[in-house]
Amino acid sequence: MAAGGWGCPHELDGQCNKVPGQPCDPGMKGCELYGRYVFFDASKNARLEQKKARAETSGDEKSEGLPKGE
């Protein structure tokens, strides 16, 4: 088990069972945590940043057709 009391349920002897042939690296592409949580390693946050950008873009489009309040 990892330090801090958390262990990946898909890790077996240091290997990832979700992404065969890869070492367990929580947040890597293919991991079920990928894009769901913010990680200290910014390279693991690319999908989350893309989701955020799409949400901001779609939010701007929705507000364009609405009348502005006075």
Sequence and secondary structure as in RCSB ss.txt:
>XXXX:A:sequence
MAAGGWGCPHELDGQCNKVPGQPCDPGMKGCELYGRYVFFDASKNARLEQKKARAETSGDEKSEGLPKGE
>XXXX:A:secstr
  TTS   TTEETTEESSSTTSB  TTSTTSTTTTTS  SSGGGGHHHHHHHHHHHHHHHHHHHTS    
